């Protein structure tokens, strides 16, 4: 069975046992298989909108399905949605997990389980605020807690104890998982209580889906002594301790070098196509303001006979990019969203890649050797990511400068991958999964 999708099991909540028998094939098949019925689609690489929310209807359907199949849940991954930077690494971990294990795992978004409307509002607020410089300042100052951060150590985790409802507590106790991981701050905030309340849990861990811990270390609500933290580096951990001193009471850090992503080793770029440029200012919601550099990139590519591919994200960014495409039809190919596997193929096939340094996108880029450029990253975690990888010498960061961007396009600076550089030998996703698997053998 391996991965069980609670976000589709709402289809089972109103069904009889006979009805479940008819449909349960959908959760017990090859992950690469295509489903003609779009409302039950289990392909990892096309999951997007229908994997955002977890509802109590889907949980009730999940419980009915488990009872019918006499199954247990061995691991829970808690995630959330703000761009694709939390969902994608979570799915990458699950995909690797089921390659290496026959245990059953589910993914749950606690915020949407609490309230789909609140989760949707949170996502839209993040999208809207990230699209302007002023909005980014507001997000960082008030929501991510960067108000005199070195002295105050501001932590909003206790505010999220409301998410740990009696209903959620009862559900987790009924599941009795051995492993719980979180890749999203709101889930991190209550993870220590979840671990403390469930004696079945052998390993509880926070996977930091960026190169800094701000926002991801939220766990003041409860005793953190049972929590492990998967973090990029020792510097990451030390910065986290400076901001959140209580982390010293945890089980400590496990260094993974970068964010877990679908690249689980050096990307094979042997078939990269000459004179191709990939521009990804936002692969999911299209966050950030880098899209406004599209005209000058397209103009440069036209003048130098290069082919430009832009993955703009959805919404406002895509509509803007569509206008630019009309002017550069023979030069520019435009996509509003591509699935993870397709994006992997584009990254390896293109000679030059330009992107903002989102947690997932940045880790994908540094998995390849070649010309890879960070441009117009969102202030906060993303600018931290860009600086981190540039300092390691595995990417070029041009900040917000269009001139520096064009100079980099002309020069095409080569940087080795994080593997070729010798910074990591084992991928982050392998490190996470290899760390947790032994805990299933404990009694």
C-alpha positions as CSV (number, residue, x, y, z in Angstrom):
1,X,0.0,0.0,0.0
2,X,2.7,2.5,1.1
3,X,1.3,6.0,0.4
4,X,-2.4,6.6,1.3
5,X,-3.9,9.9,0.2
6,X,-6.3,11.3,2.8
7,X,-7.1,14.2,0.5
8,X,-8.9,11.8,-1.9
9,X,-10.5,9.5,0.7
10,X,-13.3,11.9,1.2
11,X,-14.7,10.0,-1.8
12,X,-15.1,7.1,0.7
13,X,-16.7,8.9,3.5
14,X,-20.3,8.4,2.3
15,X,-19.8,4.9,0.8
16,X,-20.8,1.5,2.0
17,X,-18.2,-1.3,2.3
18,X,-19.3,-2.5,-1.0
19,X,-18.7,0.9,-2.5
20,X,-15.2,1.0,-1.0
21,X,-14.5,-2.4,-2.5
22,X,-15.2,-1.0,-5.9
23,X,-13.0,2.1,-5.5
24,X,-10.2,0.9,-3.3
25,X,-8.2,-0.1,-6.3
26,X,-7.5,3.6,-6.7
27,X,-5.3,3.6,-3.6
28,X,-3.5,0.3,-4.3
29,X,-1.9,0.7,-7.7
30,X,1.3,1.7,-9.4
31,X,2.0,5.4,-8.7
32,X,2.9,5.9,-12.3
33,X,-0.5,4.8,-13.5
34,X,-2.9,7.4,-15.0
35,X,-6.4,7.6,-13.7
36,X,-9.1,8.6,-16.2
37,X,-11.3,9.9,-13.5
38,X,-9.7,13.2,-12.5
39,X,-11.1,13.3,-9.0
40,X,-9.1,10.3,-7.9
41,X,-5.6,10.9,-9.3
42,X,-2.7,9.4,-7.5
43,X,0.2,10.3,-9.8
44,X,2.7,12.2,-7.7
45,X,3.8,14.5,-10.5
46,X,0.4,15.8,-11.4
47,X,-0.9,16.3,-7.9
48,X,-1.3,20.0,-7.2
49,X,-4.7,21.7,-6.4
50,X,-6.3,18.5,-5.2
51,X,-3.5,17.8,-2.7
52,X,-3.7,21.1,-0.9
53,X,-6.4,20.5,1.6
54,X,-7.2,17.8,4.2
55,X,-10.7,17.8,5.5
56,X,-12.5,15.9,8.2
57,X,-14.6,14.3,5.5
58,X,-11.5,12.8,4.0
59,X,-10.3,11.7,7.4
60,X,-13.5,9.9,8.0
61,X,-13.2,8.3,4.6
62,X,-9.6,7.3,5.5
63,X,-10.7,5.7,8.7
64,X,-13.4,3.7,6.9
65,X,-10.9,2.7,4.2
66,X,-8.3,1.5,6.8
67,X,-10.9,-0.5,8.6
68,X,-12.1,-2.1,5.4
69,X,-8.6,-3.0,4.3
70,X,-7.3,-3.9,7.8
71,X,-4.5,-1.4,7.4
72,X,-2.5,0.7,9.9
73,X,-0.7,4.0,9.4
74,X,3.0,3.8,10.3
75,X,4.0,7.4,9.5
76,X,2.4,10.8,9.2
77,X,3.9,13.8,7.4
78,X,2.4,17.1,8.3
79,X,2.7,19.8,5.7
80,X,1.0,22.9,4.4
81,X,0.7,25.3,1.5
82,X,2.4,28.6,0.7
83,X,3.7,28.2,-2.8
84,X,4.9,24.7,-3.4
85,X,7.9,24.9,-1.1
86,X,6.3,22.7,1.6
87,X,4.2,20.3,-0.4
88,X,7.0,19.4,-2.9
89,X,9.6,18.3,-0.3
90,X,7.0,16.4,1.6
91,X,6.0,14.5,-1.5
92,X,9.7,13.9,-2.3
93,X,10.2,12.4,1.2
94,X,7.1,10.2,0.8
95,X,8.2,9.0,-2.7
96,X,11.6,8.0,-1.4
97,X,10.0,6.5,1.7
98,X,7.9,4.1,-0.3
99,X,10.8,3.2,-2.5
100,X,12.7,2.0,0.6
101,X,9.9,0.7,2.7
102,X,6.5,-1.2,2.6
103,X,5.2,0.9,5.5
104,X,2.0,3.0,5.2
105,X,2.3,6.8,5.2
106,X,-0.2,9.7,5.0
107,X,0.2,13.4,4.4
108,X,-1.9,15.8,6.4
109,X,-2.3,19.6,6.3
110,X,-3.2,20.5,9.9
111,X,-4.1,24.1,9.1
112,X,-6.7,23.1,6.4
113,X,-7.9,20.3,8.7
114,X,-8.6,23.0,11.3
115,X,-10.3,25.3,8.7
116,X,-10.1,25.2,4.9
117,X,-11.1,28.8,4.8
118,X,-8.3,29.9,7.1
119,X,-5.8,27.8,5.2
120,X,-7.0,29.3,1.9
121,X,-6.8,32.8,3.4
122,X,-3.3,32.2,4.7
123,X,-2.2,31.0,1.3
124,X,-3.7,34.0,-0.5
125,X,-2.2,36.4,2.0
126,X,1.2,35.0,1.4
127,X,0.8,35.2,-2.4
128,X,-0.5,38.8,-2.3
129,X,2.1,40.1,0.2
130,X,5.1,38.4,-1.6
131,X,4.4,40.2,-4.8
132,X,5.5,43.6,-3.6
133,X,8.6,44.9,-1.7
134,X,6.4,46.4,1.0
135,X,4.3,43.3,1.3
136,X,7.5,41.2,1.8
137,X,8.6,43.6,4.6
138,X,5.2,43.2,6.3
139,X,5.3,39.4,6.1
140,X,8.9,39.3,7.5
141,X,8.3,41.9,10.2
142,X,5.1,40.7,11.6
143,X,4.3,37.2,10.5
144,X,7.7,35.7,10.5
145,X,8.7,37.6,13.6
146,X,11.7,39.6,12.5
147,X,11.0,42.4,15.0
148,X,14.4,42.9,16.7
149,X,14.8,39.2,16.3
150,X,18.3,38.8,17.9
151,X,17.1,40.3,21.2
152,X,13.4,39.3,21.3
153,X,13.5,35.7,19.9
154,X,9.9,36.3,19.0
155,X,8.0,33.0,18.7
156,X,4.4,32.8,17.6
157,X,4.1,29.1,18.2
158,X,1.9,29.3,21.3
159,X,-0.7,31.1,19.2
160,X,-1.1,27.9,17.2
161,X,-2.0,25.6,20.0
162,X,-5.6,26.2,18.9
163,X,-4.8,23.9,16.0
164,X,-4.3,20.9,18.3
165,X,-8.0,20.2,18.8
166,X,-9.5,17.4,20.8
167,X,-10.6,15.9,17.5
168,X,-7.1,15.9,16.0
169,X,-5.6,14.6,19.2
170,X,-8.1,11.7,19.2
171,X,-7.5,10.9,15.6
172,X,-3.7,10.7,16.0
173,X,-4.1,8.5,19.1
174,X,-6.4,6.2,17.1
175,X,-3.8,5.9,14.3
176,X,-0.8,5.4,16.6
177,X,1.9,6.2,14.1
178,X,5.6,5.4,14.9
179,X,6.9,8.3,12.9
180,X,5.7,11.9,12.6
181,X,7.5,14.5,10.5
182,X,6.6,18.1,9.9
183,X,7.6,20.3,7.0
184,X,5.4,23.4,7.8
185,X,5.7,26.0,10.6
186,X,2.1,25.8,11.8
187,X,2.5,22.0,12.2
188,X,5.9,22.4,13.8
189,X,4.3,24.6,16.5
190,X,2.2,21.7,17.9
191,X,4.5,18.8,17.0
192,X,6.1,18.6,20.4
193,X,2.6,18.2,22.0
194,X,1.7,15.5,19.5
195,X,4.9,13.6,20.2
196,X,4.4,14.0,24.0
197,X,0.8,12.8,23.9
198,X,1.4,9.6,21.8
199,X,3.5,6.9,23.3
200,X,3.5,5.0,20.0
201,X,5.7,7.7,18.4
202,X,9.3,6.5,18.1
203,X,10.6,9.5,16.1
204,X,9.4,13.0,15.8
205,X,11.2,15.4,13.5
206,X,11.0,18.8,11.9
207,X,12.3,19.1,8.3
208,X,13.5,22.6,7.7
209,X,12.6,23.3,4.0
210,X,15.0,26.2,3.7
211,X,18.6,26.9,4.6
212,X,17.6,28.9,7.7
213,X,15.4,28.0,10.6
214,X,13.4,31.2,11.1
215,X,9.8,30.2,11.1
216,X,10.6,26.5,11.0
217,X,11.8,26.2,14.6
218,X,8.5,27.1,16.1
219,X,7.9,24.6,18.8
220,X,7.6,26.5,22.1
221,X,4.2,25.0,22.7
222,X,5.4,22.0,24.7
223,X,8.6,20.2,25.6
224,X,10.9,20.0,22.6
225,X,13.1,17.3,24.1
226,X,11.6,14.6,21.8
227,X,12.1,16.5,18.6
228,X,14.8,16.1,16.0
229,X,15.6,18.8,13.5
230,X,16.8,18.1,9.9
231,X,18.7,21.3,9.0
232,X,21.0,22.3,6.2
233,X,24.2,23.0,8.1
234,X,25.8,23.6,11.5
235,X,25.6,27.3,10.8
236,X,21.9,26.9,10.2
237,X,21.5,25.2,13.6
238,X,23.6,27.8,15.4
239,X,21.5,30.6,13.9
240,X,18.4,28.7,15.1
241,X,19.8,28.4,18.6
242,X,20.5,32.1,18.7
243,X,16.9,33.0,17.7
244,X,15.2,30.2,19.7
245,X,17.4,29.2,22.7
246,X,15.0,26.5,23.8
247,X,16.2,24.3,20.8
248,X,19.1,23.3,22.9
249,X,16.7,21.0,24.8
250,X,15.8,19.1,21.7
251,X,17.3,15.8,20.4
252,X,19.5,18.1,18.2
253,X,20.2,18.6,14.5
254,X,20.7,16.1,11.7
255,X,22.6,17.9,8.9
256,X,21.2,17.3,5.4
257,X,23.1,20.0,3.4
258,X,20.0,21.2,1.5
259,X,16.3,20.9,1.2
260,X,14.8,17.5,0.3
261,X,13.7,17.5,-3.3
262,X,13.0,15.1,-6.2
263,X,16.6,15.2,-7.2
264,X,18.3,12.5,-5.1
265,X,21.8,12.9,-6.5
266,X,23.8,14.7,-9.2
267,X,21.4,15.8,-12.0
268,X,22.3,14.2,-15.3
269,X,22.8,17.1,-17.7
270,X,24.6,15.2,-20.4
271,X,21.8,15.8,-22.8
272,X,21.5,19.6,-22.1
273,X,20.4,21.5,-25.2
274,X,22.7,24.3,-26.3
275,X,21.3,27.9,-26.4
276,X,18.4,27.2,-24.1
277,X,17.4,29.3,-21.2
278,X,14.9,28.3,-18.5
279,X,13.3,31.1,-16.4
280,X,11.3,30.2,-13.3
281,X,10.2,33.2,-11.3
282,X,7.6,31.0,-9.6
283,X,6.8,27.3,-10.4
284,X,3.6,27.1,-8.4
285,X,1.7,30.2,-7.4
286,X,4.2,32.4,-9.3
287,X,5.3,34.3,-6.2
288,X,7.8,37.1,-6.4
289,X,8.5,40.0,-8.8
290,X,11.1,38.4,-11.1
291,X,8.5,38.0,-13.8
292,X,8.9,41.6,-14.7
293,X,12.4,40.8,-16.1
294,X,10.8,38.6,-18.7
295,X,10.9,41.3,-21.5
296,X,14.6,42.0,-21.2
297,X,15.4,38.2,-21.0
298,X,13.2,37.5,-24.1
299,X,14.8,40.4,-26.0
300,X,18.3,39.1,-25.2
301,X,17.4,35.6,-26.2
302,X,15.9,36.8,-29.5
303,X,19.0,38.8,-30.3
304,X,21.3,35.8,-29.5
305,X,19.1,33.1,-31.1
306,X,18.4,31.3,-27.9
307,X,15.2,29.5,-27.0
308,X,13.6,30.8,-23.8
309,X,11.2,28.7,-21.7
310,X,9.3,30.5,-18.9
311,X,7.4,28.8,-16.1
312,X,5.5,31.7,-14.7
313,X,3.2,30.2,-12.1
314,X,-0.5,30.9,-12.1
315,X,-2.6,34.0,-11.9
316,X,-1.4,37.6,-12.4
317,X,2.2,36.6,-13.3
318,X,0.9,34.3,-16.1
319,X,-1.3,36.9,-17.6
320,X,1.6,39.4,-17.7
321,X,3.9,36.7,-19.2
322,X,1.2,35.9,-21.8
323,X,1.4,39.5,-23.1
324,X,5.2,39.3,-23.4
325,X,4.9,36.0,-25.3
326,X,2.8,37.6,-28.0
327,X,5.7,39.8,-28.9
328,X,8.3,37.0,-28.8
329,X,6.4,34.0,-30.2
330,X,9.3,32.4,-31.9
331,X,11.6,32.8,-28.9
332,X,9.5,32.3,-25.9
333,X,7.6,29.2,-24.7
334,X,5.3,29.8,-21.7
335,X,3.8,27.5,-19.1
336,X,1.6,28.5,-16.2
337,X,2.5,25.4,-14.1
338,X,4.5,22.3,-14.6
339,X,4.6,19.2,-12.5
340,X,7.7,18.2,-10.4
341,X,9.0,15.6,-12.8
342,X,8.6,17.9,-15.8
343,X,10.4,20.7,-14.0
344,X,13.2,18.3,-13.3
345,X,13.5,17.5,-17.0
346,X,13.5,21.1,-17.9
347,X,16.2,21.9,-15.4
348,X,18.5,19.2,-16.7
349,X,17.8,19.9,-20.4
350,X,18.4,23.7,-20.4
351,X,21.9,25.2,-20.7
352,X,21.1,28.2,-18.4
353,X,18.5,28.3,-15.6
354,X,17.3,31.5,-13.9
355,X,15.0,31.2,-10.8
356,X,14.2,32.7,-7.5
357,X,15.7,30.8,-4.5
358,X,12.6,29.2,-3.1
359,X,13.3,26.3,-0.7
360,X,12.4,23.6,-3.3
361,X,13.6,25.4,-6.5
362,X,16.9,26.3,-5.0
363,X,17.7,22.7,-3.9
364,X,16.8,21.5,-7.4
365,X,19.0,24.0,-9.1
366,X,22.1,23.2,-6.9
367,X,21.7,19.5,-7.8
368,X,23.0,20.2,-11.2
369,X,26.3,21.5,-12.5
370,X,26.2,24.3,-15.0
371,X,25.0,27.9,-15.3
372,X,22.3,28.5,-12.7
373,X,21.3,32.0,-11.5
374,X,19.2,33.2,-8.6
375,X,17.3,36.4,-9.4
376,X,14.8,38.5,-7.5
377,X,14.3,36.1,-4.6
378,X,11.6,36.9,-2.0
379,X,13.0,38.7,1.0
380,X,13.6,36.4,4.0
381,X,14.0,32.7,3.6
382,X,14.6,32.9,-0.1
383,X,17.2,35.6,0.0
384,X,18.9,33.5,2.7
385,X,18.8,30.5,0.4
386,X,20.4,32.5,-2.5
387,X,23.2,33.8,-0.3
388,X,23.8,30.4,1.3
389,X,24.3,28.6,-2.0
390,X,26.2,31.5,-3.6
391,X,28.6,31.4,-0.6
392,X,29.1,27.7,-1.1
393,X,30.0,28.3,-4.7
394,X,27.2,26.2,-6.2
395,X,25.1,29.0,-7.7
396,X,25.3,32.6,-8.9
397,X,23.2,35.2,-7.1
398,X,22.5,38.5,-8.9
399,X,20.0,39.8,-6.3
400,X,17.4,42.1,-7.8
401,X,19.7,43.7,-10.5
402,X,18.5,43.3,-14.1
403,X,21.9,44.5,-15.3
404,X,23.7,41.8,-13.3
405,X,21.2,39.3,-14.6
406,X,21.9,40.1,-18.2
407,X,25.6,40.1,-17.5
408,X,25.3,36.6,-16.1
409,X,23.3,35.5,-19.1
410,X,26.1,36.8,-21.4
411,X,28.9,35.2,-19.3
412,X,27.0,32.0,-18.3
413,X,29.1,31.5,-15.2
414,X,29.6,27.8,-14.4
415,X,29.1,26.5,-10.9
416,X,29.4,22.8,-9.8
417,X,26.6,21.0,-8.2
418,X,26.4,20.6,-4.4
419,X,27.5,17.0,-5.1
420,X,30.4,17.8,-7.4
421,X,31.6,20.4,-4.9
422,X,31.7,17.6,-2.3
423,X,29.4,19.4,0.2
424,X,27.1,16.5,0.4
425,X,27.5,12.9,-0.7
426,X,24.0,11.6,0.2
427,X,20.9,13.6,-0.9
428,X,18.8,15.4,1.7
429,X,15.8,13.2,1.0
430,X,17.8,10.0,1.4
431,X,19.3,11.3,4.7
432,X,15.8,12.0,6.1
433,X,14.4,8.6,5.1
434,X,17.4,6.6,6.1
435,X,17.3,8.3,9.5
436,X,13.7,7.3,10.2
437,X,13.5,3.8,8.8
438,X,15.4,2.1,11.7
439,X,12.7,3.3,14.1
440,X,10.2,1.0,12.6
441,X,12.2,-1.9,13.9
442,X,12.0,-0.8,17.5
443,X,9.6,-2.6,19.9
